[in-house]
Amino acid sequence: MSSLAPLIIILALFIGMVYFLMIRPIRQRERKHDELVDELEKGDIVITAGGVYGQVERIDEDSIILKVESGATIRVTKGGILSRPEKQRLV
């Protein structure tokens, strides 16, 4: 029975390292992204995962309508919003 104790300790340490080095940072990043999307308002400038800058025109349940510089509108999923740069307006 005493030969199992080191194995259990090593296994517990390994699981702890996996949690703190992989799972926890992913959850924090997801939480931060959810807060970003929840705080979006009409008129905010955002950058999509594809690198497109756009101004929020409308927010639907699972997507966002963006107006790009040419005046065209595009629909992207909420997960496709990457960031919101400093407050600015598209011309």
Buried (B, 14 or more C-beta within 10 A) or exposed (E): EEEEEEEEEEEEEEEEEEEEEEEEEEEEEEEEBEEBBEEBEEEBBBBBEEEBBBBBBEBEEEBBBBBBEEEEEBEBEBEBBBEBEEEEEEE
